[in-house]
Amino acid sequence: MLSEQVYAHLRDAIMRGDYAPGAALKPQDLARDQGVSLAVVREALVRVVGEGLADRLPNRGFAVPEFSDRRWQEITEARRTVEPVVLRLSIERGDVDWEARVRAAHHRLARTEPYAPGEGEHYSSAWSEAHRAFHRTLLEGCGNTALLETFDRMWAASELARRWSARRAPGRDAVGEHRRLEEAALSRDADAAAELLARHLTLTAAALDG
């Protein structure tokens, strides 16, 4: 479908950083560039707004969110409150199969290049998916579908900010952070794992402050 193609193109462009934070997303320009109708473009824009990748502004059309938007800090606060608790449950309840999945997810993340030619200065799509899979796998041992669905929603809502943070904190040791998280989880040290996860989330938010 045309709307699906335009949506995918627009989503990828925002994620790559083709549009600066706060940049206007003009339906007329997008329709002309993609060779489609305004109705198709508006349908795609509504979808990216729903994912938190764009805002619909009263009397001003559509735009990419700002760096300083308070939503990023609010999402981080929610994740920092919920995810360490879920991780504790996961460490308490996870079995040997969970341990194997955590090890495999971390291995994939560690072996995936964070940047790729043609995907701009932000994290690549492949790395972003490996990153999501690692964090979700850490929590899957909890065995609680409702908590995992909450994680999925919060993760999707913070994806754009996470990609932006890579460019604004280039010296961050993300590799070390993930390795220590894996080690703490597999050693069943719930206190250390929860503290490491909270700090990991805080550093991502801090990269967008100021």
N, C-alpha and C positions, 0 to 999 in steps of 0.2 A: 504493500500500500504506500501511496505517496506520503501520507502523513507519518508513517513509520520511518521512512527514509529521511525525511526532513528532521524528525525528532532525533534520530540517531546522529545525523550530521551536526545538529545544533548542540546536542549533549556532549559529543566528542570535542567540538570546538571550544566549548566553555571549559571543559576539563583540561584541554591542552593549554589553556591560557590565551587563546586567540582573541578573547575579549577581556579587557582589563576589568578589575573590580569596579563596579559602579557604571560600567559602559552600557549605553542604551542598546536594546535589541529591537530594531525597527522592523515591523512586519513587512512594510513595503519593500525595503531593501532586501530582506531575506527572501521574499517571494520572487523578486526580480533575479537574484543570484541563483536561486534554486530552480527557476523556471516553473513555479507552481502558483496556485491561487492564494489569495490572502486567507481564505477559509482553512486551507491546509496548513499554512504557517501558524495561524492562531491556535489550531488544534495542537500542534507540536509545542508551541509556547506554553499552553496551559499544562501540558505534561511536565515540562521542565520546571515550571513553577511548583507543581505538586511534589516534585522531588527535592525542592529546596535549592535548585540550581539557578533560579531566577526569581525576581519579584515582579508582581503586577502593581504598578504605582497608580494611585488615583489621578486621573487626568494627565498622566505622563507616559502611559504605555508600559513597556516591559524593560527590565534592566537586570544586569548581573548584580548579585549582592555586593555590599561593600566589605572591605577588610574589617572595618570597625564595628560591623553589625553585631549587636548584643546577642543575637541568636547563637553565635559560635560559643560564647562563654556559657550561655544557658545550657546548650547541649552538652558541653564538657562537664558542667556541674552535675547534670543528670547522669551522664556516663560514669563519672567519678564516684557517684553515690551508689549506683546500681551494680556496675560490673565487678568491682572487688568483692561484693557480697556473693554474686553468682559464682565467681571464681573459687571462693571458699567452699561453696557447695560442690562444685565440680571436683575439687581436690579431695573432698570428703567422700564423694560417691563414685567417682570415676574408677573404672576397672582397667584391666590390662589392655583391652582393646582401645580404650580411650587414650592410655599412655602411648600406644603405638601410633595412633592418629595424630597426637600432638607432636611426636617426634618426626613423623612424615611431613606434617604441615610446616614445621619449622625448617626442615631440610629444604623443602621446596622454596620457602621464602628466602632462605640464605643463599640459594643458588640462582635466584631470579634477579636479573639486573634491574635496579630501580629506575634507570633512565633508558630511553630508546630513541634512536634517530627518528625524527619526524613527529615526535610527541611533545616537543617543546621542553621547557625547563622544569616541568612538573613531573611527579612520579608517573611511570608508564602504566598502561592499562594492565599489563601482565603482572607487574609488581603489586599494583593495587589489589588485584584479585587474590594473589598469594597472601598478601597482608591481611585481607579480610578473612580468608580461610583460616589462617593461623589464629587470629583472635577469637573467631567463632569456635574453632575446635577446642581451644582452651576452656571455653565455657560449656561445651556440650556434655561434659561429664555430669552436669547438674541434673540432667534428665527431666527438666521442666520446660515444656514447650512454650508456655506463656512467657517465661523469662527470656527464652531464646528469640521469640518473636519481638520482644521489646528491644533486645540487642539489635536485631536486624533493622528495625525502624530508626533507631538512633544512629546506627552506622551509616545508613543511607543518607540521613539528614546532615551528617558531618563530613561527607566524602569530599566536597569541594574545598572546605577549609583545610582538610588534611593534605590535599595536594598543594594548596597554596603554601602551607607551612614548610614544605621542603625547600622552596626557594628562599624563604625568609630566615631559615635556620640551617644553612648549608653545612655547618660544622658539627651538627648533632650526631651522636653515635647511636643511630637506630639499630644497627646490627648488634651492638653490645646489649642494648636494652631488650631486644627480643630474645637473645641468647640467655640472658639472666632470668627472664620470665619463664622460658622453657625449663631451665634448670630448677628453679624454685618450685614450679608446678610438679615436675616429675619426682622431685625429692620429697613431695608432700609437705612442703613448708608453707602452709596457708598464710601465715602472718607476713612472711617475706614476699610471697607472690602478690598478695593484695596490696602491699605497700609499693612494690615495683610497678604494678599496673596503674595505681593512682598517680604515681609520679610520671609515668609514661604519658598518660592523658593530659596531665598538667603542662608538660613541656610542649605538646602540640598546640594547646591553647595559647601558651605564652609566646609562641612564634608569631601569632597574629595580633598581639597586643601592641599598641603604640604605632 
